[in-house]
Amino acid sequence: MEKAKLLKNLDAGWVALLDSYASMTDAEMMQPGVTGEWSVKDLIAHVTSWEEEALKHLPTILEGKRPPRYSVMYGGIDAFNAQVMAQNQTLSLVEVLRQRDEMHRRLIDFLQHVPEEEFTSETRFRRRLKLDTYGHYKIHTEAIVKWRK
């Protein structure tokens, strides 16, 4: 039951994020300034990169291991975000949206197969999932909504 509830919350956060920019034109989605210099397109790519990180590291957590630290691998989370941002600059909006849909589908497919007990208490798995997904969606949904006003 907890798994279903968490997946419902994750979906609600995802839908709110999508709704925050649903009526925007392609040109509007490319305008910088939503968060710093980032555009909506950049935020979508950023959220997608964190879903990809979840898919990389949640299986490690399920195995009882610890994922590598971002401070060791990249020099910190901000450095990781900057690196991913630089990599995504050359992608078209269409490609960013395609990657968004593909990564989210893969994440949901993965979560469907995770044992229920990982969702019943505040596990390391659940904390990481929140940080990389529905907790993260909320931050960027609010930024987009605020910017659009």
TITORTI-420744 format. One record per residue: x, y, z of N, C-alpha, C in turn; residue in three letters. Coordinates in steps of 0.001 Angstrom, whole numbers, padded with zeros to 6 digits, always signed. Layout:
XYZXYZXYZALA/...
//
This chain:
+000818-001199+000000+000000+000000+000000+000862+001263+000000MET/+001950+001266+000757+002824+002432+000801+003448+002700-000566GLU/+003774+001648-001262+004368+001788-002598+003380+002495-003523LYS/+002145+002052-003514+001122+002671-004364+000941+004146-004006ALA/+000948+004450-002715+000794+005830-002259+001978+006676-002713LYS/+003186+006161-002561+004367+006902-002969+004368+007114-004482LEU/+004025+006091-005241+003978+006232-006694+002907+007238-007117LEU/+001816+007288-006370+000774+008277-006651+001302+009691-006381LYS/+002030+009873-005286+002626+011173-004971+003666+011569-006016ASN/+004474+010603-006434+005467+010862-007459+004771+011304-008749LEU/+003715+010609-009119+002982+010958-010333+002355+012348-010216ASP/+001812+012677-009067+001203+014001-008881+002250+015095-009037ALA/+003434+014871-008490+004518+015839-008641+004957+015965-010090GLY/+005012+014835-010781+005397+014816-012193+004378+015584-013043TRP/+003104+015327-012809+002054+016006-013562+002087+017508-013283VAL/+002316+017904-012046+002407+019329-011711+003582+019976-012451ALA/+004710+019268-012519+005861+019792-013259+005507+019968-014728LEU/+004933+018942-015340+004551+019037-016756+003545+020169-016978LEU/+002586+020285-016078+001569+021333-016196+002170+022733-016068ASP/+003268+022867-015331+003856+024189-015106+004357+024833-016397SER/+004627+024028-017404+005092+024587-018683+004288+024092-019886TYR/+003172+023437-019651+002397+022803-020721+001944+023775-021806ALA/+001594+024973-021459+001053+025910-022451+002115+026819-023067SER/+003370+026569-022739+004438+027432-023253+004800+027077-024700MET/+005203+028088-025442+005707+027861-026791+007147+027354-026697THR/+007628+026802-027776+009025+026350-027819+009964+027508-027515ASP/+009687+028668-028085+010542+029841-027857+010559+030233-026379ALA/+009404+030202-025741+009344+030535-024307+010141+029533-023479GLU/+010093+028260-023868+010800+027223-023119+012313+027343-023252MET/+012764+028083-024238+014194+028259-024468+014740+029538-023821MET/+013859+030386-023286+014293+031656-022698+015023+031419-021382GLN/+016222+031983-021228+016941+031843-019960+016284+032692-018868PRO/+016633+032390-017635+016196+033217-016525+015208+032590-015572GLY/+014834+031341-015795+013886+030695-014885+014553+030479-013527VAL/+015715+029879-013563+016554+029677-012375+017964+030066-012799THR/+018423+031225-012362+019708+031715-012851+019603+031917-014352GLY/+020528+031341-015081+020509+031429-016542+019730+030290-017197GLU/+019232+029371-016403+018567+028193-016951+017184+028514-017492TRP/+016885+027905-018626+015566+027988-019243+014714+026802-018767SER/+013462+026773-019185+012615+025618-018896+013230+024376-019536VAL/+013720+024506-020765+014388+023379-021425+015542+022868-020562LYS/+016344+023774-020024+017470+023384-019175+016986+022679-017910ASP/+015902+023169-017324+015360+022535-016117+014826+021140-016412LEU/+014205+020972-017571+013717+019642-017952+014903+018685-018081ILE/+015951+019131-018758+017149+018292-018912+017771+017988-017552ALA/+017764+018953-016668+018309+018793-015314+017511+017755-014531HIS/+016192+017860-014548+015339+016898-013847+015551+015498-014429VAL/+015657+015427-015736+015898+014146-016398+017220+013543-015950THR/+018239+014379-015809+019550+013863-015375+019471+013287-013965SER/+018637+013870-013111+018505+013348-011750+017660+012077-011703TRP/+016705+011950-012612+016014+010663-012707+016996+009587-013181GLU/+017876+009956-014092+018894+009011-014548+019827+008623-013398GLU/+020178+009582-012566+021000+009288-011390+020271+008333-010446GLU/+018981+008530-010287+018194+007621-009452+018281+006207-010004ALA/+018142+006072-011307+018214+004746-011926+019594+004117-011805LEU/+020624+004931-011747+021984+004416-011559+022212+003955-010125LYS/+021716+004748-009171+022125+004541-007788+021110+003838-006895HIS/+019844+003862-007232+018868+003140-006410+019127+001632-006383LEU/+019507+001003-007498+019840-000426-007407+021020-000699-006471PRO/+021982+000189-006434+023124+000051-005525+022652+000081-004079THR/+021736+001003-003790+021180+001117-002442+020394-000146-002082ILE/+019640-000676-003039+018892-001913-002788+019824-003083-002452LEU/+021028-003047-002991+022022-004090-002703+022699-003875-001352GLU/+022329-002813-000650+022920-002527+000653+024237-001785+000567GLY/+024569-001286-000594+025812-000545-000797+025525+000950-000847LYS/+026602+001715-000798+026473+003174-000883+026954+003653-002249ARG/+026162+004516-002893+026616+005085-004164+027830+005992-003936PRO/+028609+006221-004979+029746+007141-004845+029262+008543-004473PRO/+030100+009272-003781+029755+010630-003363+030038+011609-004504ARG/+029156+012567-004664+029328+013567-005721+030548+014443-005465TYR/+030883+014639-004211+032074+015437-003896+033335+014756-004407SER/+033360+013433-004375+034521+012679-004849+034495+012560-006369VAL/+033350+012238-006916+033238+011989-008358+033303+013251-009210MET/+032705+014346-008722+032539+015535-009557+033031+016822-008902TYR/+033375+016778-007639+033711+018006-006934+032496+018651-006296GLY/+031398+017890-006183+030179+018379-005550+028984+018325-006485GLY/+027818+018516-005903+026577+018457-006680+026497+019615-007672ILE/+026924+020802-007266+026882+021937-008191+027764+021684-009407ASP/+028923+021082-009181+029818+020754-010301+029178+019707-011202ALA/+028515+018722-010610+027795+017717-011405+026722+018390-012251PHE/+025927+019267-011621+024859+019956-012353+025433+020792-013503ASN/+026539+021466-013266+027166+022278-014314+027660+021402-015461ALA/+028228+020265-015135+028720+019351-016162+027569+018826-017021GLN/+026500+018428-016378+025331+017924-017109+024722+019046-017951VAL/+024656+020241-017398+024117+021389-018132+024925+021628-019404MET/+026236+021589-019284+027102+021798-020448+026867+020716-021503ALA/+026699+019484-021067+026457+018382-022002+025125+018532-022728GLN/+024142+019099-022051+022802+019206-022626+022591+020449-023486ASN/+023525+021371-023485+023364+022612-024243+023170+022378-025736GLN/+023772+021338-026261+023687+021086-027701+022415+020341-028106THR/+021662+019857-027138+020441+019110-027452+019312+020049-027852LEU/+018531+019623-028817+017341+020380-029195+016264+020188-028132SER/+015271+021059-028151+014141+020913-027241+013439+019582-027480LEU/+013285+019203-028724+012639+017930-029056+013401+016766-028421VAL/+014721+016794-028497+015538+015722-027914+015439+015721-026393GLU/+015433+016886-025784+015291+016978-024325+013948+016399-023886VAL/+012903+016706-024614+011570+016179-024273+011503+014674-024495LEU/+012144+014183-025540+012181+012743-025787+012906+012035-024653ARG/+014058+012584-024250+014810+011991-023144+014012+012045-021849GLN/+013303+013138-021619+012455+013270-020424+011463+012124-020360ARG/+010750+011910-021450+009721+010876-021474+010317+009476-021305ASP/+011409+009211-021994+012061+007900-021925+012591+007613-020520GLU/+013267+008581-019923+013849+008366-018605+012757+008189-017554MET/+011709+008978-017649+010632+008855-016667+009942+007496-016792HIS/+009721+007050-018014+009130+005726-018220+010016+004645-017623ARG/+011317+004735-017854+012253+003750-017295+012232+003774-015760ARG/+012158+004968-015183+012116+005088-013724+010862+004423-013168LEU/+009727+004702-013748+008474+004115-013267+008509+002597-013433ILE/+009005+002122-014560+009139+000667-014766+010013+000044-013683ASP/+011120+000684-013380+012016+000185-012330+011294+000141-010980PHE/+010621+001219-010635+009963+001303-009326+008858+000271-009163LEU/+008223-000097-010248+007175-001112-010184+007715-002451-009673GLN/+009003-002688-009864+009606-003970-009487+010370-003929-008160HIS/+010372-002793-007493+011048-002669-006202+010153-003261-005116VAL/+010734-004040-004207+009921-004651-003139+009180-003609-002286PRO/+007980-003964-001889+007118-003089-001083+007820-002571+000170GLU/+008641-003410+000806+009270-003005+002074+010181-001792+001941GLU/+010640-001500+000745+011481-000309+000537+010670+000976+000639GLU/+009363+000858+000602+008484+002025+000615+007744+002196+001937PHE/+007884+001244+002863+007062+001271+004077+007638+002095+005214THR/+008905+002439+005128+009511+003284+006161+010521+004204+005501SER/+011127+005039+006289+012081+006023+005774+013431+005343+005535GLU/+013508+004561+004476+014726+003845+004111+015665+004756+003328THR/+016908+004342+003198+017861+005078+002348+017350+005140+000920ARG/+016747+004054+000462+016171+004003-000873+015110+005090-001042PHE/+014210+005156-000097+013103+006113-000186+013604+007559-000109ARG/+014587+007816+000753+015153+009168+000846+015790+009583-000476ARG/+016571+008678-001075+017230+008996-002342+016188+009203-003440ARG/+015165+008379-003457+014103+008521-004447+013446+009896-004340LEU/+013149+010320-003132+012523+011638-002930+013444+012750-003406LYS/+014711+012694-003047+015656+013741-003448+015787+013844-004959LEU/+015811+012711-005637+016042+012694-007076+014780+012862-007904ASP/+013608+012722-007284+012384+012758-008081+011352+013726-007496THR/+010367+013241-006787+009229+014081-006441+009573+015276-005560TYR/+010583+015176-004716+011032+016350-003964+011691+017363-004885GLY/+012387+016868-005869+013085+017685-006861+012103+018327-007842HIS/+011102+017575-008250+010100+018123-009169+009467+019382-008586TYR/+009157+019309-007304+008453+020416-006634+009257+021704-006700LYS/+010547+021612-006453+011420+022795-006480+011346+023475-007839ILE/+011442+022692-008895+011485+023275-010231+010103+023658-010747HIS/+009077+022971-010303+007703+023373-010636+007440+024764-010080THR/+007795+024966-008812+007581+026278-008178+008386+027362-008879GLU/+009610+027070-009287+010443+028058-009982+009824+028450-011319ALA/+009319+027472-012052+008703+027769-013359+007431+028586-013170ILE/+006594+028191-012229+005345+028909-011978+005646+030353-011579VAL/+006601+030540-010712+006981+031894-010261+007503+032716-011437LYS/+008356+032137-012251+008940+032835-013397+007865+033243-014399TRP/+006889+032387-014593+005830+032686-015567+004913+033804-015125ARG/+004850+034071-013822+004014+035172-013319+004723+036464-013599LYS/
//
